[in-house]
Amino acid sequence: AQSVTQLGSHVSVSEGALVLLRCNYSSSVPPYLFWYVQYPNQGLQLLLKYTSAATLVKGINGFEAEFKKSETSFHLTKPSAHMSDAAEYFCAVSPPRNSGNTPLVFGKGTRLSVIA
Amino acid sequence: EPEVTQTPSHQVTQMGQEVILRCVPISNHLYFYWYRQILGQKVEFLVSFYNNEISEKSEIFDDQFSVERPDGSNFTLKIRSTKLEDSAMYFCASSESGQGFAGELFFGEGSRLTVL
């Protein structure tokens, strides 16, 4: 069974500072990993996904994440935070291809606040 | 840009009442999902639906819940007799391919259900 742990329910950074949102996963098979973002009053939007190709994945809005098997981590980073990055961020895991229509398992989410 | 739409955005109901949450998935998508998020907790999978039948459901999705695609465009979640613990944000999602193939899920903005 897959699971995801997001460290820190709330992260606050200054505008222009590095953003680091942590995600650790547990999976019995090499997983697919995802980061979703939820802006206020909107649905969940895919930021990026890892599907066993390159371990460093680039997503939208300047975000990227690195899959580290040895650390079972998939942390999300952005070099310089913008005010518009303030949102809720969700890490999610699913089994890899050919596992059928198996649901995504989400973490509890991390709320990112950006201070001017 | 195509999007998943959900109605209502917020519903308040009395315990024991029936509630129907509606979703219009993206038109060429084949897989449909309901997730929910109780305030402060994880986004949890409820059910997936493909080819006019449930393909997978979680233990949360008991006999009080049902899903239907009545007319080829809408996808509904019915809760027959609501309980206080059903209060949550309910997210509908759709994808062109199943999640096991790392298909991107497109989420709606959510329907907030408050049970009094």
Chai-1 contact restraints between the chains, C-beta under 6 A:
chainA,res_idxA,chainB,res_idxB,connection_type,confidence,min_distance_angstrom,max_distance_angstrom,comment,restraint_id
A,Y32,B,A102,contact,1.0,0.0,6.0,A-B,restraint_1
A,Q42,B,E109,contact,1.0,0.0,6.0,A-B,restraint_2
A,G43,B,F107,contact,1.0,0.0,6.0,A-B,restraint_3
A,G43,B,G108,contact,1.0,0.0,6.0,A-B,restraint_4
A,G43,B,E109,contact,1.0,0.0,6.0,A-B,restraint_5
A,L44,B,F107,contact,1.0,0.0,6.0,A-B,restraint_6
A,L46,B,E104,contact,1.0,0.0,6.0,A-B,restraint_7
A,T51,B,A102,contact,1.0,0.0,6.0,A-B,restraint_8
A,S94,B,Q99,contact,1.0,0.0,6.0,A-B,restraint_9
A,R97,B,F101,contact,1.0,0.0,6.0,A-B,restraint_10
A,S99,B,G100,contact,1.0,0.0,6.0,A-B,restraint_11
A,G100,B,G100,contact,1.0,0.0,6.0,A-B,restraint_12
A,N101,B,S48,contact,1.0,0.0,6.0,A-B,restraint_13
A,N101,B,S55,contact,1.0,0.0,6.0,A-B,restraint_14
A,N101,B,G98,contact,1.0,0.0,6.0,A-B,restraint_15
A,N101,B,G100,contact,1.0,0.0,6.0,A-B,restraint_16
A,T102,B,Q99,contact,1.0,0.0,6.0,A-B,restraint_17
A,T102,B,G100,contact,1.0,0.0,6.0,A-B,restraint_18
A,P103,B,F45,contact,1.0,0.0,6.0,A-B,restraint_19
A,L104,B,Q99,contact,1.0,0.0,6.0,A-B,restraint_20
A,F106,B,K42,contact,1.0,0.0,6.0,A-B,restraint_21
A,F106,B,V43,contact,1.0,0.0,6.0,A-B,restraint_22
A,K108,B,K42,contact,1.0,0.0,6.0,A-B,restraint_23
